[in-house]
Amino acid sequence: MPNQPQITSHEPNTPSIVYNPSELLGIIASYFSQQDVNKHVIYLKGIYWKNPKNNPAWAYRYDVLRDENTQSEITLQIPHKLGDEMKDGSLVTVGGMLGRKMQNDGRIQIQLVVSRIEVIQDQAIDQDEIKRMEIRRAKATKGFRNVDAILEQLLFTDKRPKVALIFASTSITMSDFNAGIQAAKAAIEFVEQRVNFANSAELCQRLKAIDGQHFDVLALVRGGGGGIENLDDLDVLQTVADLQTPLIAAIGHVDEKLFIKQIADKEAPTPNGLGQYFSNMVEEVSEKKTRSRVALTEQIKKQFKDQLEAGQKQNKELQERLAALTKNQQEAAKQHGEQVLAAQKQNKELQERLTAIQKANTEQQQKQNQAQTALQEQLKKQQQAADERSKELNASIQKMQQSNGELQR
């Protein structure tokens, strides 16, 4: 037979050093720390926004510097003393050194460690932008809902989540989006809602009405193009922030920076991405349920095996105890038999001794009776002799009395 290939632990082309993810992240962090850009103070200009999630107990504030003309942002690591004096919407120049935060999932977040700051203009943005920031701050305080966890929990417990798909009245469902939805329809109930996105007042009214229809999740779906900026209307943003039902925003293209995405509970990159999201969610939960069933089956098998082994061990111990108890009973029965025989022998001896004693007592009684009879006969004879002597004595006395009388006469 031809020689079969052998599987070895090291292939010829395998490198001698293999890193794990945490080691690789450490190497990248070390590389960045050695670059010249991290050794010099750099200056950035932009709009300063405070982070509502800052905690006074933290060593630093983590606020945001936004580009004047776009929605691009960078996180500022700034001392509390400097940050507390700042106002939202101010145009500032900040100086500091670049830093980075390595995430466990491999992402690298670039930060500016601020050491100085200069205000160029207070409230460099309009009142609408300030109002949007207030809405975002209120939403952050209220809290963002975990849409993934909500859907996963319902699917995992074999409940069909009810999802409202809110489309523009004139929009056409994309083929990729529809394919993803179709793949998920077996597990999720989708209800299509058509709304006029161009009319902010009508959109707000419909969103409030849909919010009260007991859906598990709302999905606001719209492609890119003209008129998309209407979704950043202040009334629309306030309505979205006040929704009681978790909201997914699948609006426009990835590079379209809309403020409504910042206050949605979950953002899908595109409408097509939303369809794929639902499909992936159903598939992942199905796999988890399968793995869970397999794990549960293995756990039950193990528990049954452990219980069987414990039962066998206990049965063996009971058999041994029963055998010992039987042996003890047999020995006890044997001892009891010997004791019975000994008792019977002793009883027989006692019976014989009692019979002998009774016989001796009978003979003694007979002898006593005979002696008593003989004694009574003797006493009777003596009594008769005494009576005769008394009679004779009385006769003699009478004669003497007669003789004395005669003599006296």
Rosetta blueprint (number, residue, H / E / L):
1 M L
2 P L
3 N L
4 Q L
5 P L
6 Q L
7 I L
8 T L
9 S L
10 H L
11 E L
12 P L
13 N L
14 T L
15 P L
16 S L
17 I L
18 V L
19 Y L
20 N L
21 P H
22 S H
23 E H
24 L H
25 L H
26 G H
27 I H
28 I H
29 A H
30 S H
31 Y H
32 F H
33 S H
34 Q L
35 Q L
36 D H
37 V H
38 N H
39 K L
40 H L
41 V L
42 I E
43 Y E
44 L E
45 K E
46 G E
47 I E
48 Y E
49 W E
50 K L
51 N L
52 P L
53 K L
54 N L
55 N L
56 P L
57 A L
58 W L
59 A L
60 Y L
61 R E
62 Y E
63 D E
64 V E
65 L E
66 R E
67 D L
68 E L
69 N L
70 T L
71 Q L
72 S L
73 E E
74 I E
75 T E
76 L E
77 Q E
78 I E
79 P L
80 H H
81 K H
82 L H
83 G H
84 D H
85 E L
86 M L
87 K L
88 D L
89 G L
90 S E
91 L E
92 V E
93 T E
94 V E
95 G E
96 G E
97 M E
98 L E
99 G E
100 R E
101 K E
102 M E
103 Q L
104 N L
105 D L
106 G L
107 R L
108 I E
109 Q E
110 I E
111 Q E
112 L E
113 V E
114 V E
115 S E
116 R E
117 I E
118 E E
119 V E
120 I E
121 Q E
122 D L
123 Q L
124 A L
125 I L
126 D L
127 Q H
128 D H
129 E H
130 I H
131 K H
132 R H
133 M H
134 E H
135 I H
136 R H
137 R H
138 A H
139 K H
140 A H
141 T H
142 K H
143 G L
144 F L
145 R L
146 N L
147 V H
148 D H
149 A H
150 I H
151 L H
152 E H
153 Q H
154 L H
155 L H
156 F H
157 T L
158 D L
159 K L
160 R L
161 P L
162 K E
163 V E
164 A E
165 L E
166 I E
167 F E
168 A E
169 S L
170 T L
171 S L
172 I L
173 T L
174 M L
175 S H
176 D H
177 F H
178 N H
179 A H
180 G H
181 I H
182 Q H
183 A H
184 A H
185 K L
186 A L
187 A L
188 I L
189 E E
190 F E
191 V E
192 E E
193 Q E
194 R E
195 V E
196 N L
197 F L
198 A L
199 N L
200 S H
201 A H
202 E H
203 L H
204 C H
205 Q H
206 R H
207 L H
208 K H
209 A H
210 I H
211 D H
212 G L
213 Q L
214 H L
215 F L
216 D L
217 V E
218 L E
219 A E
220 L E
221 V E
222 R E
223 G L
224 G L
225 G L
226 G L
227 G L
228 I H
229 E H
230 N H
231 L H
232 D H
233 D L
234 L H
235 D H
236 V H
237 L H
238 Q H
239 T H
240 V H
241 A H
242 D H
243 L L
244 Q L
245 T L
246 P L
247 L E
248 I E
249 A E
250 A E
251 I E
252 G L
253 H L
254 V L
255 D L
256 E L
257 K L
258 L L
259 F L
260 I H
261 K H
262 Q H
263 I H
264 A L
265 D L
266 K E
267 E E
268 A L
269 P L
270 T L
271 P H
272 N H
273 G H
274 L H
275 G H
276 Q H
277 Y H
278 F H
279 S H
280 N H
281 M H
282 V H
283 E H
284 E H
285 V H
286 S H
287 E H
288 K H
289 K H
290 T H
291 R H
292 S H
293 R H
294 V H
295 A H
296 L H
297 T H
298 E H
299 Q H
300 I H
301 K H
302 K H
303 Q H
304 F H
305 K H
306 D H
307 Q H
308 L H
309 E H
310 A H
311 G H
312 Q H
313 K H
314 Q H
315 N H
316 K H
317 E H
318 L H
319 Q H
320 E H
321 R H
322 L H
323 A H
324 A H
325 L H
326 T H
327 K H
328 N H
329 Q H
330 Q H
331 E H
332 A H
333 A H
334 K H
335 Q H
336 H H
337 G H
338 E H
339 Q H
340 V H
341 L H
342 A H
343 A H
344 Q H
345 K H
346 Q H
347 N H
348 K H
349 E H
350 L H
351 Q H
352 E H
353 R H
354 L H
355 T H
356 A H
357 I H
358 Q H
359 K H
360 A H
361 N H
362 T H
363 E H
364 Q H
365 Q H
366 Q H
367 K H
368 Q H
369 N H
370 Q H
371 A H
372 Q H
373 T H
374 A H
375 L H
376 Q H
377 E H
378 Q H
379 L H
380 K H
381 K H
382 Q H
383 Q H
384 Q H
385 A H
386 A H
387 D H
388 E H
389 R H
390 S H
391 K H
392 E H
393 L H
394 N H
395 A H
396 S H
397 I H
398 Q H
399 K H
400 M H
401 Q H
402 Q H
403 S H
404 N H
405 G H
406 E H
407 L H
408 Q H
409 R L
